[in-house]
């Protein structure tokens, strides 16, 4: 799927939200090329269905490469910790952490008390990355890929009070945009903190994909925004580029669109805001 990509035999990957959409395609393609893939998602039953579908689609070749399931609810910090502990208990390296899972249009608070999109899309992944970071660093060269969105360009900052309250808007799309801005800022700040470690980081816009990420958006908004969307296979291409392309391995902390480096929004480049987001996120996940 990706030209000039690294072989993945012997590499270990963890993909969040890999039971559906572009996460499922990402897991399938990584496994097809030899990676030992962990599917991490909230529903273990759905994850096993996804695992079976991948194995069925790849035939006998899939049986030669391990693929496993981890329970993970990104909105519940206890669940995130349990997921990280379950992986760490395996005592194996982690070469690819794909922070893919996300939701849009849902309203309310996470189990841990944050605006639903921000708490799930950003804080859950922030904590998971923190908990697995030592393992990733010891496995270098390694990559951390965070699926963001061009929706980050639609907001001009982060309201620190709003992210600790229930979703305010009807469709939840402004809150989703804030969470995607947080993804971009987090990935860039992570690269600065990992300089020289052998770990490279990436954030990306996958395209506007017809996937389950929009399942909570109320009708008729959902039907309107899904018009002219791209397929999940097309949507996974940039994630796979960041995860395995040789050229991407020479880059870090950048934002990608259509498998190319792209300049994020002005606020998406704000290093001071990224540092403040990191500081607050560390406090909130304690």
C-alpha positions as CSV (number, residue, x, y, z in Angstrom):
1,X,0.0,0.0,0.0
2,X,2.9,2.3,0.7
3,X,5.9,2.5,-1.6
4,X,9.5,2.5,-0.2
5,X,8.3,1.2,3.2
6,X,10.2,-0.7,5.8
7,X,9.7,-4.4,6.3
8,X,7.8,-5.0,9.5
9,X,8.7,-8.6,10.3
10,X,9.6,-8.8,14.0
11,X,8.1,-5.4,14.7
12,X,5.4,-4.9,17.3
13,X,2.5,-2.4,16.8
14,X,-0.3,-1.2,19.0
15,X,-3.3,0.4,17.2
16,X,-6.1,2.0,19.2
17,X,-9.6,1.9,17.8
18,X,-8.6,-0.8,15.3
19,X,-11.9,-2.7,15.4
20,X,-13.4,-0.5,12.7
21,X,-12.7,2.2,10.1
22,X,-9.2,3.3,9.2
23,X,-7.8,1.7,12.4
24,X,-9.0,-1.7,11.1
25,X,-7.4,-1.1,7.7
26,X,-4.2,0.1,9.4
27,X,-4.0,-3.0,11.6
28,X,-4.7,-5.3,8.6
29,X,-2.0,-3.7,6.5
30,X,0.6,-3.7,9.3
31,X,-0.1,-7.4,10.0
32,X,-0.1,-8.3,6.3
33,X,3.5,-7.0,6.2
34,X,4.7,-9.0,9.2
35,X,4.0,-6.8,12.3
36,X,2.8,-8.4,15.5
37,X,-0.3,-6.2,16.0
38,X,-2.3,-5.4,19.2
39,X,-5.8,-4.2,18.6
40,X,-6.8,-1.9,21.5
41,X,-10.4,-0.9,21.7
42,X,-13.3,-0.6,24.2
43,X,-15.3,-3.6,23.1
44,X,-13.3,-6.9,23.3
45,X,-16.1,-8.7,21.4
46,X,-15.9,-6.3,18.5
47,X,-12.1,-6.4,18.5
48,X,-12.2,-10.2,18.2
49,X,-14.7,-9.9,15.3
50,X,-12.2,-7.5,13.6
51,X,-9.3,-9.8,14.3
52,X,-11.2,-12.7,12.7
53,X,-12.1,-10.6,9.7
54,X,-8.4,-9.7,9.2
55,X,-7.3,-13.2,9.5
56,X,-10.0,-14.4,7.2
57,X,-9.1,-11.8,4.6
58,X,-5.4,-12.6,4.7
59,X,-5.9,-16.4,4.6
60,X,-3.2,-18.8,5.8
61,X,-0.5,-16.2,5.8
62,X,-2.2,-14.4,8.7
63,X,-1.8,-17.4,10.9
64,X,2.0,-17.0,10.9
65,X,2.0,-13.6,12.6
66,X,0.5,-12.9,16.0
67,X,-2.4,-10.5,16.4
68,X,-3.9,-9.9,19.8
69,X,-6.7,-7.9,21.6
70,X,-6.4,-5.4,24.4
71,X,-9.3,-3.8,26.2
72,X,-9.1,0.0,26.2
73,X,-11.6,2.8,27.0
74,X,-9.8,6.0,26.3
75,X,-12.3,8.0,28.3
76,X,-11.5,6.1,31.5
77,X,-8.0,6.7,32.9
78,X,-8.2,3.4,34.9
79,X,-8.9,1.5,31.7
80,X,-6.0,3.2,30.0
81,X,-3.7,2.2,32.9
82,X,-4.9,-1.4,32.8
83,X,-4.3,-1.5,29.0
84,X,-0.8,-0.3,29.4
85,X,-0.1,-2.7,32.2
86,X,-1.5,-5.6,30.2
87,X,0.8,-4.8,27.3
88,X,3.8,-4.2,29.6
89,X,3.3,-7.5,31.3
90,X,4.0,-9.2,28.0
91,X,7.7,-8.1,28.2
92,X,8.0,-7.4,24.5
93,X,9.1,-4.3,22.6
94,X,6.8,-1.7,21.1
95,X,8.0,-0.2,17.8
96,X,4.8,1.4,16.6
97,X,2.2,3.1,18.7
98,X,-0.7,4.3,16.5
99,X,-3.0,6.7,18.4
100,X,-5.9,6.2,16.0
101,X,-9.1,5.9,18.0
102,X,-11.4,8.9,18.0
103,X,-15.0,10.1,18.2
104,X,-16.8,13.1,16.8
105,X,-20.2,14.6,17.6
106,X,-20.8,12.7,20.8
107,X,-21.8,14.9,23.8
108,X,-21.2,14.7,27.5
109,X,-18.3,13.9,29.8
110,X,-15.8,11.0,29.8
111,X,-15.7,8.6,32.7
112,X,-12.7,10.6,34.0
113,X,-14.6,13.9,33.9
114,X,-13.5,15.7,30.7
115,X,-15.4,17.0,27.7
116,X,-16.1,13.8,25.7
117,X,-14.1,14.5,22.5
118,X,-11.1,16.1,24.3
119,X,-11.0,13.5,27.0
120,X,-11.1,10.6,24.6
121,X,-9.2,11.9,21.5
122,X,-6.5,13.7,23.4
123,X,-6.2,12.9,27.1
124,X,-6.7,9.1,26.7
125,X,-4.0,8.9,24.1
126,X,-1.7,11.3,26.1
127,X,-1.9,9.0,29.1
128,X,-1.5,5.8,27.1
129,X,1.6,7.3,25.4
130,X,3.1,8.4,28.7
131,X,2.6,4.9,30.2
132,X,4.1,3.1,27.2
133,X,6.9,5.6,26.5
134,X,9.7,3.9,28.2
135,X,8.9,0.7,26.3
136,X,8.8,2.6,23.0
137,X,12.1,4.3,23.7
138,X,13.8,1.1,24.6
139,X,12.6,-0.4,21.4
140,X,14.0,2.3,19.1
141,X,14.0,3.1,16.3
142,X,10.3,3.5,16.9
143,X,7.5,5.7,15.8
144,X,4.4,7.3,17.5
145,X,1.7,8.2,15.1
146,X,-1.3,10.3,16.2
147,X,-4.3,10.6,13.9
148,X,-5.5,14.3,14.0
149,X,-7.5,16.1,11.5
150,X,-7.6,19.3,9.4
151,X,-10.5,20.2,11.7
152,X,-7.8,21.6,14.0
153,X,-7.6,24.6,11.6
154,X,-11.2,25.6,12.6
155,X,-10.3,26.7,16.1
156,X,-7.9,29.4,17.4
157,X,-7.0,28.0,20.8
158,X,-8.1,25.8,23.7
159,X,-10.5,27.0,26.4
160,X,-9.1,25.3,29.5
161,X,-12.3,25.6,31.4
162,X,-14.5,24.2,28.6
163,X,-12.5,21.0,28.2
164,X,-13.5,20.2,31.8
165,X,-17.2,20.6,31.2
166,X,-19.8,18.7,29.2
167,X,-20.0,19.3,25.5
168,X,-21.7,22.6,24.8
169,X,-22.6,22.6,21.1
170,X,-25.4,20.5,19.6
171,X,-23.3,18.7,17.0
172,X,-20.1,18.6,19.1
173,X,-18.0,19.5,16.1
174,X,-16.2,22.6,17.6
175,X,-15.2,20.4,20.5
176,X,-14.0,17.8,18.1
177,X,-11.8,20.4,16.4
178,X,-10.3,21.4,19.8
179,X,-9.4,17.8,20.4
180,X,-7.7,17.5,17.0
181,X,-5.7,20.7,17.7
182,X,-4.6,19.0,20.9
183,X,-3.5,16.0,18.9
184,X,-1.3,18.2,16.6
185,X,0.2,20.1,19.5
186,X,0.8,16.9,21.5
187,X,2.7,15.2,18.7
188,X,4.9,18.2,18.1
189,X,5.7,18.7,21.8
190,X,6.4,14.9,22.1
191,X,9.0,15.2,19.3
192,X,10.8,18.0,21.1
193,X,10.9,16.0,24.3
194,X,12.1,12.9,22.5
195,X,14.9,14.5,20.5
196,X,17.8,12.2,20.1
197,X,15.9,9.2,21.6
198,X,15.4,7.2,18.4
199,X,11.7,7.8,18.6
200,X,10.0,9.9,15.9
201,X,6.5,11.3,16.0
202,X,3.8,12.2,13.5
203,X,0.3,13.8,13.4
204,X,-1.9,13.6,10.3
205,X,-5.1,14.4,8.6
206,X,-6.4,11.1,7.2
207,X,-8.9,12.8,4.9
208,X,-12.6,13.1,5.6
209,X,-13.3,9.4,5.9
210,X,-16.7,7.6,5.8
211,X,-16.0,5.7,9.1
212,X,-17.6,5.1,12.4
213,X,-16.0,8.2,13.9
214,X,-19.1,10.1,12.9
215,X,-21.6,7.6,14.5
216,X,-22.5,10.0,17.3
217,X,-23.2,13.0,15.1
218,X,-27.0,13.5,15.1
219,X,-29.1,13.2,11.9
220,X,-29.2,15.2,9.6
221,X,-25.7,16.5,10.3
222,X,-24.3,13.0,10.0
223,X,-25.8,12.3,6.5
224,X,-24.6,15.7,5.2
225,X,-21.0,15.5,6.4
226,X,-20.6,11.9,5.0
227,X,-21.3,13.1,1.5
228,X,-18.3,12.7,-0.8
229,X,-16.1,11.2,1.9
230,X,-13.2,8.9,1.0
231,X,-13.0,5.2,1.8
232,X,-11.3,3.8,4.9
233,X,-8.6,2.3,2.7
234,X,-7.8,5.7,1.3
235,X,-8.0,7.2,4.8
236,X,-5.5,4.8,6.2
237,X,-2.8,5.6,3.6
238,X,-1.3,8.6,5.5
239,X,-1.2,6.7,8.8
240,X,0.7,3.8,7.0
241,X,3.0,6.3,5.4
242,X,4.0,7.8,8.8
243,X,4.3,4.3,10.3
244,X,6.4,2.7,7.7
245,X,7.7,4.9,4.9
246,X,11.5,5.1,4.8
247,X,11.4,8.8,4.1
248,X,9.1,9.5,7.1
249,X,11.7,7.9,9.4
250,X,14.0,10.8,8.7
251,X,11.4,13.3,9.9
252,X,9.8,13.9,13.3
253,X,7.2,16.2,14.9
254,X,5.6,17.1,11.6
255,X,2.0,17.1,10.3
256,X,0.9,15.2,7.2
257,X,-1.9,15.2,4.7
258,X,-2.1,12.8,1.7
259,X,1.2,11.3,2.7
260,X,3.0,14.6,2.4
261,X,4.3,17.1,5.0
262,X,1.9,20.0,5.4
263,X,2.0,23.1,7.5
264,X,-0.6,23.0,10.3
265,X,-2.5,26.1,11.3
266,X,-0.8,29.0,13.0
267,X,-2.1,27.9,16.4
268,X,-1.1,24.3,15.6
269,X,2.5,25.6,15.4
270,X,2.3,27.4,18.8
271,X,5.1,25.8,20.9
272,X,4.1,27.7,24.0
273,X,0.5,26.5,23.7
274,X,1.8,22.9,23.2
275,X,4.0,23.1,26.3
276,X,1.0,24.4,28.3
277,X,-1.2,21.7,27.0
278,X,1.4,19.1,28.0
279,X,1.7,20.6,31.5
280,X,-2.0,20.6,32.1
281,X,-2.5,17.2,30.6
282,X,0.2,15.8,33.0
283,X,-1.7,17.2,35.9
284,X,-5.1,16.0,34.7
285,X,-4.1,12.4,34.2
286,X,-2.6,11.9,37.6
